[in-house]
Amino acid sequence: MCQHQPPCPSAGAAGREAARLVAYHPEQGWGLLCNGVVFFDDTGELLPDGRSVIPAGAACAGRAR
């Protein structure tokens, strides 16, 4: 998808968040990167293949200690 030179990290790469921003909707809390990743302000992500990445720290959220 990315036409930049050098190319941005792919959606499957560890550094996928470093891809260039294509669209950003701060009023809705999300943006689209040129590698097809949709990122959310809560740090969650939706990958082009439909998989989701939970927000950082969300795995522990709601647990009583």
RAZI-V658867 format. One record per residue. N is the residue number from 1. RES is the residue in one small letter. SS is DSSP state (hx for helix, st for strand, lp for the rest). PHI is phi in whole degrees, -180 to 180 (* if undefined). OMEGA is omega in whole degrees, 0 to 359 (NA if undefined). Layout:
N,RES,SS,PHI,OMEGA  N,RES,SS,PHI,OMEGA
This chain:
1,m,lp,*,185  2,c,lp,-71,178  3,q,lp,-106,182  4,h,lp,-74,175  5,q,lp,-124,353  6,p,lp,-67,183  7,p,lp,-63,176  8,c,lp,-72,178  9,p,lp,-59,179  10,s,lp,-70,180  11,a,lp,-64,180  12,g,lp,-91,182  13,a,lp,-78,180  14,a,lp,-61,182  15,g,lp,-98,185  16,r,hx,-58,181  17,e,hx,-70,180  18,a,hx,-82,178  19,a,lp,-65,183  20,r,lp,-73,180  21,l,st,-76,179  22,v,st,-103,180  23,a,st,-146,179  24,y,st,-140,180  25,h,st,-127,183  26,p,lp,-61,179  27,e,lp,-69,178  28,q,lp,-107,175  29,g,lp,82,179  30,w,st,-147,177  31,g,st,-147,180  32,l,st,-119,177  33,l,st,-97,184  34,c,lp,-67,177  35,n,lp,-89,176  36,g,lp,91,180  37,v,lp,-80,172  38,v,st,-99,179  39,f,st,-109,181  40,f,st,-116,182  41,d,lp,-60,178  42,d,lp,-84,180  43,t,lp,78,173  44,g,lp,-77,181  45,e,st,-142,172  46,l,st,-121,183  47,l,lp,-87,183  48,p,lp,-58,180  49,d,lp,-85,177  50,g,lp,96,177  51,r,lp,-72,177  52,s,st,-115,176  53,v,st,-115,183  54,i,lp,-68,179  55,p,lp,-60,177  56,a,lp,-58,180  57,g,lp,84,183  58,a,lp,-72,181  59,a,lp,-64,181  60,c,lp,-100,184  61,a,lp,-64,176  62,g,lp,87,178  63,r,lp,-85,176  64,a,lp,-88,180  65,r,lp,-118,NA
